[in-house]
């Protein structure tokens, strides 16, 4: 096997060539297992052994926990690596150091270094997948960057996910819900048993799980002699347009810069992760840094509120993934909580929402719609259904039919491609616009609405 995607003359690839070469490995699909990534990391000289930190698994909340903990660690002066998934605008968002995506030239250099090693691994163990290659690139970059702390998000499950080749010293499980059941199992218990395998002997562990998943996590930690902190959701003291106020055991009242009541649970897990990093001797984050970091935390595309121009004046656009039932339920609650704080949210004469929605065909579309429909704010909403450019995308006409069947209060209709749906939303909206149902959709819309120089790829300039 060879790497024909890279320049044949051995010259350094451009960012576009490196990205195409990496993404071409997507043709091998998702193949869970640790053998290939371990062999890749060994061929690189085990860069993962130079990095300590927390491995974070869970059905929902992983990115929020990392965003909160990472913000607090940076406020304390630490050099922090993070791995947000999926990316929204540029692939480089998947590897972040001190809040900045990996540079395009650095990404290209590391891909060119890893791909020939992957070809050698393939001869013995089969071709590494795109995510396994990305994991190797990520650990190589983190090792070279001289991090103090890495916060790594598990890709899928836990036991056989490529990130589980790493033992950073702290293992965190946010929660367990029904998602990826085709690969992880049909029940909460089956899924939890896959996810808790990120806990390794010698770790310090944290969880926000409850019920059966918590019992499984307790058994795993007891079997390995791993100390476990259970972080239940803290009391919510209130919220505003831009922040949530909660009461954490060690800090008292504290502001969280992420919207949505569900962030209370994520803040508790993030705070416990920081405690665990201190117990593990990795990083000590004082109270003042935690307060500042939590208040300053941002998580793009997750209940992110933008103000943008439209033909009839400025409009507020709320971006949120909400791609599974738990995420959609959180969005439904947040819409009702935030509605009075948004432009056009006057309780005496509220303007109906305009929603742009997309979904993947392999998701629980009916379950997601049912969960989102708990929101009273959707009364009279117009739902413009679209489809992203991806093989798994649900056609817009089928999605519109699912919305009409699931929520007769809304006017659901197909609206062309995402750009066309957004244009229509901006044209017809008299109140806030919500973009949700798929992070791929959120990324496409966000890239159009925000011109961020750090997210511009050189080949697109």
C-alpha positions as CSV (number, residue, x, y, z in Angstrom):
1,X,0.0,0.0,0.0
2,X,1.3,3.5,-0.8
3,X,0.3,7.1,-0.2
4,X,-0.5,8.4,-3.7
5,X,-2.4,11.4,-2.2
6,X,0.8,13.1,-1.2
7,X,3.2,14.7,-3.7
8,X,5.1,12.0,-5.5
9,X,8.4,13.9,-5.6
10,X,8.6,13.9,-1.7
11,X,8.1,17.7,-1.5
12,X,6.2,19.0,1.5
13,X,2.4,18.8,0.9
14,X,0.2,21.9,1.0
15,X,-2.5,22.0,3.7
16,X,-5.1,21.0,1.1
17,X,-3.1,18.0,-0.1
18,X,-2.5,16.9,3.5
19,X,-6.2,17.2,4.4
20,X,-7.3,15.3,1.2
21,X,-4.8,12.6,2.0
22,X,-6.1,12.2,5.6
23,X,-9.7,12.4,4.6
24,X,-9.2,9.8,1.9
25,X,-8.6,7.3,4.7
26,X,-12.3,7.8,5.6
27,X,-13.0,5.2,2.9
28,X,-11.9,2.6,5.5
29,X,-14.9,3.6,7.6
30,X,-15.2,3.3,11.4
31,X,-13.3,0.2,12.6
32,X,-13.0,0.2,16.4
33,X,-9.9,-1.3,17.9
34,X,-6.6,-0.3,19.5
35,X,-4.0,-2.3,17.6
36,X,-3.5,0.0,14.6
37,X,-3.3,3.2,16.6
38,X,-1.0,1.7,19.2
39,X,1.3,0.6,16.4
40,X,1.2,4.1,14.9
41,X,2.1,5.7,18.2
42,X,4.9,3.2,18.7
43,X,6.3,4.1,15.2
44,X,6.2,7.8,16.2
45,X,8.2,7.1,19.4
46,X,5.1,7.1,21.7
47,X,4.4,10.8,21.9
48,X,1.3,10.1,24.0
49,X,3.6,9.1,26.9
50,X,4.8,12.7,27.0
51,X,1.4,14.1,27.7
52,X,-0.7,13.9,30.8
53,X,-4.3,15.0,31.4
54,X,-7.9,13.8,31.2
55,X,-9.7,11.5,28.8
56,X,-13.4,12.4,28.7
57,X,-16.1,10.0,27.5
58,X,-19.9,10.3,27.6
59,X,-23.0,10.5,25.4
60,X,-23.4,14.3,25.8
61,X,-21.4,17.1,27.5
62,X,-17.9,16.0,26.6
63,X,-17.1,19.1,24.7
64,X,-18.7,21.4,27.3
65,X,-16.7,19.8,30.1
66,X,-13.5,20.2,28.1
67,X,-14.4,23.8,27.2
68,X,-15.0,24.7,30.9
69,X,-12.0,22.9,32.3
70,X,-9.7,24.1,29.6
71,X,-10.8,27.8,30.1
72,X,-10.1,27.5,33.8
73,X,-6.7,25.8,33.3
74,X,-5.7,28.6,30.9
75,X,-6.8,31.2,33.4
76,X,-4.4,29.5,35.9
77,X,-1.6,29.9,33.4
78,X,-1.3,26.4,32.1
79,X,-0.6,25.4,28.4
80,X,-3.6,23.3,27.4
81,X,-4.3,21.0,24.5
82,X,-7.9,20.2,23.6
83,X,-9.6,18.0,20.9
84,X,-13.1,19.4,20.1
85,X,-15.2,17.1,17.9
86,X,-16.5,17.4,15.3
87,X,-15.0,20.5,13.7
88,X,-17.4,23.2,12.6
89,X,-15.5,25.3,10.0
90,X,-12.0,23.9,9.6
91,X,-10.6,20.5,10.2
92,X,-7.8,22.1,12.2
93,X,-10.3,22.8,15.0
94,X,-9.9,19.2,16.1
95,X,-6.5,19.9,17.5
96,X,-6.3,23.0,19.7
97,X,-3.5,24.4,21.8
98,X,-4.2,27.3,24.1
99,X,-7.5,28.0,22.4
100,X,-6.0,28.2,18.9
101,X,-6.4,25.5,16.1
102,X,-3.2,23.8,14.8
103,X,-1.5,25.9,12.1
104,X,-2.1,24.7,8.6
105,X,1.6,24.2,7.8
106,X,2.1,22.3,11.0
107,X,-0.9,20.1,10.3
108,X,0.5,19.3,6.8
109,X,3.9,18.5,8.1
110,X,2.6,16.0,10.7
111,X,0.2,14.3,8.2
112,X,3.2,13.9,5.9
113,X,5.1,12.3,8.7
114,X,2.3,9.9,9.9
115,X,1.0,8.6,6.5
116,X,4.1,6.6,5.5
117,X,4.1,5.0,9.0
118,X,0.4,4.2,8.5
119,X,1.3,2.4,5.3
120,X,3.8,0.2,7.2
121,X,1.2,-0.5,9.9
122,X,-1.3,-1.5,7.2
123,X,0.8,-4.3,6.0
124,X,0.6,-6.0,9.4
125,X,-2.7,-4.8,10.9
126,X,-4.8,-3.4,8.0
127,X,-5.1,0.3,7.1
128,X,-5.5,2.8,9.9
129,X,-8.7,4.8,9.7
130,X,-8.9,8.6,9.4
131,X,-9.7,9.0,13.1
132,X,-6.7,6.8,14.1
133,X,-4.4,8.9,11.9
134,X,-5.8,12.1,13.4
135,X,-5.2,10.7,16.9
136,X,-1.6,10.0,16.1
137,X,-1.2,13.5,14.6
138,X,-2.8,15.0,17.6
139,X,-0.6,13.3,20.2
140,X,2.5,14.2,18.1
141,X,1.5,17.8,18.0
142,X,0.7,17.9,21.7
143,X,4.1,16.3,22.6
144,X,6.0,18.9,20.4
145,X,3.9,21.8,21.9
146,X,5.2,21.0,25.4
147,X,1.7,21.0,27.0
148,X,1.1,21.1,30.7
149,X,-2.3,19.4,30.3
150,X,-4.3,17.6,27.6
151,X,-8.1,17.3,27.6
152,X,-8.9,14.6,25.1
153,X,-12.5,13.8,23.9
154,X,-13.3,10.2,23.2
155,X,-14.5,9.7,19.7
156,X,-17.0,6.8,20.0
157,X,-17.7,4.7,23.0
158,X,-14.5,4.2,25.0
159,X,-13.1,0.7,25.2
160,X,-12.1,0.4,21.5
161,X,-11.8,4.1,20.6
162,X,-8.4,5.2,19.3
163,X,-8.0,7.8,22.1
164,X,-8.1,4.9,24.7
165,X,-4.6,4.0,23.6
166,X,-3.6,6.9,25.9
167,X,-3.6,7.0,29.7
168,X,-3.4,10.6,30.8
169,X,-4.0,9.9,34.5
170,X,-7.6,11.1,34.8
171,X,-10.7,9.5,33.3
172,X,-14.0,11.3,33.2
173,X,-17.5,10.0,32.1
174,X,-20.1,12.7,31.7
175,X,-23.2,10.7,31.3
176,X,-24.6,7.7,29.3
177,X,-27.6,7.9,26.9
178,X,-28.8,6.0,23.9
179,X,-26.7,6.9,21.0
180,X,-24.5,4.9,18.5
181,X,-26.5,1.8,19.5
182,X,-25.5,0.0,16.3
183,X,-21.9,-0.1,17.6
184,X,-22.1,0.2,21.4
185,X,-25.2,-1.9,22.2
186,X,-29.0,-1.4,22.6
187,X,-29.2,-0.5,26.3
188,X,-27.8,2.0,28.8
189,X,-26.0,-0.9,30.5
190,X,-24.3,-2.1,27.3
191,X,-23.2,1.4,26.3
192,X,-21.9,2.2,29.8
193,X,-19.8,-1.0,29.9
194,X,-18.1,0.2,26.7
195,X,-17.5,3.8,28.0
196,X,-16.2,2.9,31.5
197,X,-13.3,1.0,29.9
198,X,-11.4,4.3,29.6
199,X,-10.7,4.0,33.4
200,X,-7.3,2.3,33.8
201,X,-5.4,1.1,36.9
202,X,-3.7,4.1,38.6
203,X,-6.1,6.7,37.3
204,X,-8.2,9.2,39.2
205,X,-11.8,9.0,37.9
206,X,-14.8,11.4,37.8
207,X,-18.4,10.9,36.6
208,X,-21.6,12.7,36.3
209,X,-23.5,9.5,35.4
210,X,-26.4,8.2,37.4
211,X,-28.6,5.1,37.7
212,X,-27.3,1.9,36.0
213,X,-24.4,3.7,34.3
214,X,-23.2,5.0,37.7
215,X,-23.4,1.5,39.2
216,X,-21.3,0.2,36.3
217,X,-18.7,3.0,36.7
218,X,-18.5,2.3,40.4
219,X,-17.8,-1.4,39.8
220,X,-15.1,-0.7,37.2
221,X,-13.3,1.7,39.6
222,X,-13.6,-0.6,42.6
223,X,-12.2,-3.5,40.5
224,X,-9.2,-1.4,39.5
225,X,-8.7,0.3,42.9
226,X,-9.3,3.7,41.3
227,X,-10.7,6.6,43.4
228,X,-14.0,7.9,41.9
229,X,-15.7,11.2,42.5
230,X,-19.4,11.4,41.6
231,X,-20.4,14.9,40.6
232,X,-24.2,15.4,40.6
233,X,-25.7,18.5,39.0
234,X,-25.4,21.5,41.3
235,X,-28.3,23.8,42.2
236,X,-29.2,26.4,39.5
237,X,-29.4,29.9,41.0
238,X,-30.7,31.5,37.8
239,X,-29.7,32.5,34.2
240,X,-29.5,35.5,31.9
241,X,-29.2,35.9,28.2
242,X,-25.5,35.0,28.2
243,X,-24.8,33.1,31.4
244,X,-25.9,30.4,33.9
245,X,-25.4,30.8,37.6
246,X,-24.9,27.7,39.7
247,X,-23.7,26.8,43.2
248,X,-20.7,24.5,43.1
249,X,-19.7,22.8,46.4
250,X,-16.1,24.3,46.5
251,X,-16.9,27.7,45.0
252,X,-20.4,28.7,46.0
253,X,-22.2,30.9,43.4
254,X,-20.4,31.0,40.1
255,X,-21.2,32.1,36.6
256,X,-21.0,29.7,33.7
257,X,-20.4,31.3,30.3
258,X,-22.3,28.5,28.5
259,X,-26.1,28.7,27.9
260,X,-28.6,26.1,29.0
261,X,-29.6,24.5,32.2
262,X,-27.8,21.3,31.2
263,X,-24.5,23.1,31.6
264,X,-24.9,22.9,35.4
265,X,-24.2,19.2,35.2
266,X,-21.3,19.8,32.9
267,X,-19.9,22.5,35.2
268,X,-19.9,20.0,38.1
269,X,-18.0,17.4,36.1
270,X,-15.5,20.0,34.9
271,X,-14.9,21.2,38.4
272,X,-14.4,17.6,39.6
273,X,-12.0,17.0,36.6
274,X,-9.9,19.9,37.9
275,X,-9.9,18.4,41.3
276,X,-8.8,15.1,39.9
277,X,-6.0,16.7,37.9
278,X,-4.7,18.1,41.2
279,X,-4.9,14.8,43.0
280,X,-3.0,13.2,40.1
281,X,-0.3,15.8,40.4
282,X,-0.9,17.2,36.9
283,X,-2.3,20.7,37.5
284,X,-3.6,22.7,40.4
285,X,-6.3,25.2,39.5
286,X,-7.1,27.8,42.2
287,X,-10.6,29.1,42.9
288,X,-10.0,32.5,41.3
289,X,-8.9,30.8,38.0
290,X,-11.9,28.5,38.1
291,X,-14.3,31.4,38.5
292,X,-12.7,33.4,35.8
293,X,-12.4,30.5,33.4
294,X,-15.9,29.2,33.8
295,X,-17.3,32.7,33.2
296,X,-15.2,33.1,30.1
297,X,-15.8,29.7,28.6
298,X,-17.2,29.5,25.1
299,X,-18.2,26.4,23.1
300,X,-18.9,27.3,19.4
301,X,-22.1,25.9,17.9
302,X,-23.6,24.9,21.2
303,X,-26.4,27.3,22.1
304,X,-24.2,30.0,20.5
305,X,-26.0,33.2,19.9
306,X,-25.1,35.5,17.0
307,X,-26.6,38.8,15.8
308,X,-26.6,39.0,12.0
309,X,-28.0,41.3,9.4
310,X,-31.2,40.4,7.5
311,X,-33.4,42.1,4.8
312,X,-35.7,43.3,7.6
313,X,-33.1,44.3,10.1
314,X,-30.8,42.5,12.6
315,X,-31.8,39.0,13.6
316,X,-30.5,36.8,16.4
317,X,-29.4,33.3,15.3
318,X,-29.1,30.5,17.9
319,X,-26.8,27.7,16.8
320,X,-27.0,24.3,18.5
321,X,-26.2,20.7,17.3
322,X,-29.1,18.8,19.1
323,X,-28.5,15.7,17.1
324,X,-29.7,13.1,19.6
325,X,-32.8,13.0,21.9
326,X,-30.9,14.1,25.0
327,X,-29.4,17.1,23.1
328,X,-32.7,18.0,21.6
329,X,-34.4,17.9,25.1
330,X,-31.7,20.3,26.4
331,X,-32.3,22.6,23.4
332,X,-36.1,22.5,24.1
333,X,-35.6,23.6,27.7
334,X,-33.1,26.3,26.7
335,X,-35.4,27.7,24.0
336,X,-38.1,28.2,26.6
337,X,-35.7,29.7,29.1
338,X,-34.0,32.0,26.6
339,X,-37.1,33.1,24.7
340,X,-37.9,36.1,26.9
341,X,-34.3,37.3,26.6
342,X,-34.1,37.3,22.8
343,X,-35.1,40.1,20.4
344,X,-38.8,39.5,19.6
345,X,-39.2,37.7,22.8
346,X,-41.7,40.1,24.4
347,X,-44.2,37.8,26.3
348,X,-47.0,40.2,25.3
349,X,-46.4,39.8,21.6
350,X,-43.7,37.2,20.9
351,X,-42.7,36.7,17.3
352,X,-42.6,33.0,16.2
353,X,-39.3,31.3,15.8
354,X,-37.9,30.4,12.4
355,X,-35.9,27.1,12.5
356,X,-33.4,25.7,10.1
357,X,-33.0,21.9,10.7
358,X,-31.0,19.0,9.2
359,X,-30.4,15.5,10.4
360,X,-28.4,12.4,9.5
361,X,-30.5,9.4,8.3
362,X,-28.9,7.0,10.8
363,X,-30.0,9.2,13.8
364,X,-33.2,8.7,15.9
365,X,-34.9,11.4,13.9
366,X,-38.4,10.8,15.4
367,X,-36.9,10.7,18.9
368,X,-35.0,14.0,18.3
369,X,-38.1,15.7,17.0
370,X,-40.2,14.5,19.9
371,X,-37.7,15.8,22.4
372,X,-37.3,19.2,20.6
373,X,-41.1,19.5,20.4
374,X,-41.4,19.7,24.2
375,X,-40.5,23.4,23.8
376,X,-43.4,25.8,24.1
377,X,-41.3,28.3,22.1
378,X,-41.9,26.2,19.0
379,X,-45.6,27.1,18.9
380,X,-46.3,28.5,15.4
381,X,-42.7,28.1,14.3
382,X,-41.6,27.7,10.7
383,X,-39.2,24.8,10.3
384,X,-37.1,24.9,7.1
385,X,-35.7,21.5,6.5
386,X,-32.5,21.0,4.7
387,X,-29.8,18.4,4.0
388,X,-26.0,18.8,4.3
389,X,-23.7,17.4,1.6
390,X,-23.0,14.1,3.2
391,X,-23.8,10.5,2.3
392,X,-25.7,9.9,5.6
393,X,-27.8,13.1,5.3
394,X,-31.6,12.6,5.5
395,X,-33.3,14.2,2.5
396,X,-35.0,17.5,3.2
397,X,-38.4,16.2,2.1
398,X,-38.3,13.2,4.4
399,X,-37.2,15.4,7.3
400,X,-40.1,17.8,6.7
401,X,-42.5,14.9,6.7
402,X,-41.0,13.7,10.0
403,X,-41.5,17.1,11.5
404,X,-45.1,17.4,10.3
405,X,-45.8,14.0,11.8
406,X,-44.0,14.7,15.0
407,X,-45.2,18.3,15.8
408,X,-48.4,19.6,14.1
409,X,-47.9,23.0,15.7
410,X,-45.1,23.9,13.2
411,X,-45.1,24.7,9.5
412,X,-42.4,22.3,8.3
413,X,-41.3,22.3,4.7
414,X,-38.2,21.4,2.6
415,X,-36.0,24.4,1.8
416,X,-33.2,23.3,-0.5
417,X,-29.5,23.3,0.4
418,X,-28.3,24.8,3.8
419,X,-27.3,28.1,2.2
420,X,-30.7,28.4,0.6
421,X,-32.5,27.5,3.8
422,X,-30.5,30.1,5.7
423,X,-31.3,32.8,3.1
424,X,-35.0,32.0,3.3
425,X,-34.9,32.1,7.1
426,X,-33.2,35.5,7.1
427,X,-35.8,36.7,4.6
428,X,-39.0,35.5,6.3
429,X,-38.0,35.7,10.0
430,X,-39.6,38.3,12.2
431,X,-38.2,36.8,15.4
432,X,-35.1,34.7,16.4
433,X,-33.7,32.0,14.1
434,X,-32.6,28.6,15.4
435,X,-30.2,26.4,13.4
436,X,-30.0,22.9,14.8
437,X,-30.3,19.1,14.3
438,X,-26.8,18.5,13.0
439,X,-23.4,19.9,13.9
440,X,-22.5,19.6,10.2
441,X,-25.3,22.1,9.4
442,X,-24.3,24.3,12.3
443,X,-20.7,24.3,11.0
444,X,-21.8,25.2,7.5
445,X,-24.0,28.1,8.7
446,X,-21.4,29.3,11.2
447,X,-18.7,29.5,8.6
448,X,-21.0,31.7,6.5
449,X,-22.0,34.0,9.3
450,X,-18.6,34.4,11.0
451,X,-15.4,35.5,9.3
452,X,-12.8,34.3,11.8
453,X,-9.2,34.7,10.4
454,X,-8.0,31.8,12.7
455,X,-10.4,29.5,10.9
456,X,-9.5,30.4,7.4
457,X,-7.7,27.6,5.6
458,X,-4.9,28.8,3.3
459,X,-6.1,27.0,0.2
460,X,-9.5,28.8,0.5
461,X,-8.0,32.3,1.0
